[in-house]
Amino acid sequence: MKIEVLLNRYPSQLSGGQQQRAALARALVKEPNVLLLDEPLSNLDALLRIYIRAEIKRLQADLGITAIYVTRDQSEAMAIADQVVVMNTGVVRQVGDPKEVYARPRTMFVASFIGNPPANMMMGLVEGEGIWQRTYPKGLSS
């Protein structure tokens, strides 16, 4: 967690990111069966985020801990997860491994949320035999 130099400090002497890393280390040292991480990297700078993200993934695999990792950062979720649950307004929109969710989004929301840049989408009407209908790319719904 890169906190060795902080071991002799009190919590009030630590920055938000340092406190977050110390809390994560404390949780991991107990080797729990399930670990809930709610935006654990939100206070870290970009380089430290990448390092700690890789470290969490490695430790989780090495220790066999089931981790539920909550984040609004879709690239973080895609990099860390074995399974992704995409939610919108408290409703599960899609569950699957990161490659599946990226390659085969099931809703317009998932398609617009996952990926950087997000998927290009275009609404259109197709006329056939005098009937107008709304069309979506294969597998998508509104």
Backbone torsions as a table, in degrees:
resi	resn	phi	psi	omega
1	MET	NA	-3.1	-179.1
2	LYS	58.4	48.1	179.2
3	ILE	-121.8	10.9	-177.0
4	GLU	-54.8	-39.5	-177.5
5	VAL	-72.8	-9.2	-176.6
6	LEU	-100.1	-1.2	-170.3
7	LEU	-60.8	-26.2	-178.2
8	ASN	-96.4	10.2	-179.4
9	ARG	-99.4	155.5	173.5
10	TYR	-85.7	156.2	179.5
11	PRO	-53.1	-36.9	-179.2
12	SER	-67.0	-14.9	-179.9
13	GLN	-94.3	1.8	-177.1
14	LEU	-104.2	147.8	174.4
15	SER	-73.4	171.1	178.4
16	GLY	-59.0	-43.1	179.3
17	GLY	-66.1	-38.7	177.9
18	GLN	-66.8	-40.6	177.3
19	GLN	-62.9	-39.4	-179.5
20	GLN	-64.4	-44.1	179.1
21	ARG	-65.8	-39.2	178.0
22	ALA	-63.8	-42.5	178.8
23	ALA	-63.4	-40.5	178.8
24	LEU	-64.5	-43.4	178.3
25	ALA	-62.4	-41.8	178.9
26	ARG	-62.1	-40.0	179.8
27	ALA	-68.2	-41.1	-177.0
28	LEU	-71.8	-33.4	-177.2
29	VAL	-65.1	-23.1	178.3
30	LYS	-77.7	-9.9	-178.9
31	GLU	48.1	60.4	-179.5
32	PRO	-70.7	161.7	175.1
33	ASN	-72.5	-37.6	179.3
34	VAL	-132.6	136.3	-179.3
35	LEU	-125.1	123.3	176.6
36	LEU	-101.2	118.8	-180.0
37	LEU	-115.8	112.6	-178.8
38	ASP	-103.1	99.8	-178.4
39	GLU	47.3	59.4	-174.7
40	PRO	-70.6	-15.7	-176.1
41	LEU	-109.3	9.0	-171.9
42	SER	-62.7	-27.2	-178.5
43	ASN	-98.6	11.4	-176.5
44	LEU	-99.7	151.7	175.5
45	ASP	-73.7	167.3	-170.8
46	ALA	-57.3	-47.1	-177.9
47	LEU	-67.2	-41.0	178.9
48	LEU	-67.9	-35.1	176.1
49	ARG	-57.6	-46.8	-178.8
50	ILE	-62.7	-44.3	-179.9
51	TYR	-63.2	-50.9	-176.8
52	ILE	-66.8	-36.5	177.1
53	ARG	-58.8	-46.3	178.4
54	ALA	-65.2	-38.5	-179.9
55	GLU	-66.1	-41.5	177.7
56	ILE	-61.7	-45.4	-179.2
57	LYS	-62.4	-43.1	179.9
58	ARG	-65.2	-48.5	-179.1
59	LEU	-62.9	-41.2	179.2
60	GLN	-60.2	-43.3	179.8
61	ALA	-70.1	-45.2	-178.8
62	ASP	-63.2	-41.3	-176.2
63	LEU	-89.4	-11.7	179.9
64	GLY	69.2	30.1	-179.1
65	ILE	-86.2	132.5	171.5
66	THR	-77.9	123.2	-178.2
67	ALA	-119.2	131.8	171.9
68	ILE	-105.0	115.0	-170.8
69	TYR	-114.1	110.2	-177.7
70	VAL	-95.5	126.7	177.8
71	THR	-154.5	152.9	172.6
72	ARG	-95.7	-6.8	-177.6
73	ASP	-88.6	101.6	-174.7
74	GLN	-63.4	-32.8	179.0
75	SER	-68.6	-35.7	175.8
76	GLU	-64.0	-45.9	179.6
77	ALA	-61.3	-43.6	-178.2
78	MET	-67.1	-32.0	-178.9
79	ALA	-76.4	-33.4	-173.3
80	ILE	-94.1	-36.7	-164.7
81	ALA	-77.9	147.0	164.8
82	ASP	-88.7	-34.2	176.6
83	GLN	-133.1	139.2	179.8
84	VAL	-116.3	136.5	172.2
85	VAL	-116.9	113.3	178.3
86	VAL	-95.0	123.5	-179.0
87	MET	-120.5	150.5	174.7
88	ASN	-142.8	126.1	-177.4
89	THR	49.5	41.8	176.6
90	GLY	78.9	5.4	-178.8
91	VAL	-112.5	130.8	177.0
92	VAL	-70.0	123.3	-179.2
93	ARG	-99.4	-31.5	178.4
94	GLN	-164.4	145.0	175.1
95	VAL	-128.2	135.4	177.0
96	GLY	172.7	176.0	176.4
97	ASP	-72.5	156.7	-173.9
98	PRO	-54.0	-41.5	-179.7
99	LYS	-63.9	-41.4	179.5
100	GLU	-64.6	-45.9	-178.9
101	VAL	-63.0	-39.7	179.6
102	TYR	-68.9	-46.6	-174.7
103	ALA	-79.4	-28.7	-175.9
104	ARG	-134.0	65.5	177.7
105	PRO	-63.8	139.6	-176.3
106	ARG	-92.8	-14.6	179.8
107	THR	-135.5	164.0	176.9
108	MET	-62.7	-37.6	179.4
109	PHE	-61.1	-48.8	-179.0
110	VAL	-61.8	-43.0	179.6
111	ALA	-61.8	-36.4	-178.7
112	SER	-82.3	-20.1	-176.7
113	PHE	-91.0	-41.4	-175.4
114	ILE	-87.7	136.6	177.1
115	GLY	102.6	150.1	179.5
116	ASN	-139.3	107.4	3.2
117	PRO	-73.9	160.5	-180.0
118	PRO	-66.2	164.0	-178.7
119	ALA	-60.0	144.8	172.3
120	ASN	-81.5	130.7	-179.9
121	MET	-132.6	148.5	179.4
122	MET	-142.4	128.4	175.6
123	MET	-84.1	149.0	178.4
124	GLY	-157.7	166.2	175.4
125	LEU	-119.4	138.2	179.7
126	VAL	-117.2	127.9	179.8
127	GLU	-97.9	128.3	178.5
128	GLY	-146.7	122.8	178.9
129	GLU	52.0	38.9	175.2
130	GLY	79.3	5.3	-179.0
131	ILE	-113.8	129.0	176.3
132	TRP	-92.3	138.1	177.5
133	GLN	-142.2	150.1	176.6
134	ARG	-79.7	136.0	180.0
135	THR	-124.0	147.5	176.9
136	TYR	-127.6	158.5	172.2
137	PRO	-57.3	154.9	-176.2
138	LYS	-50.8	128.7	176.0
139	GLY	86.7	-5.5	-178.2
140	LEU	-99.5	150.4	171.6
141	SER	-135.5	168.5	-177.2
142	SER	-71.9	NA	NA
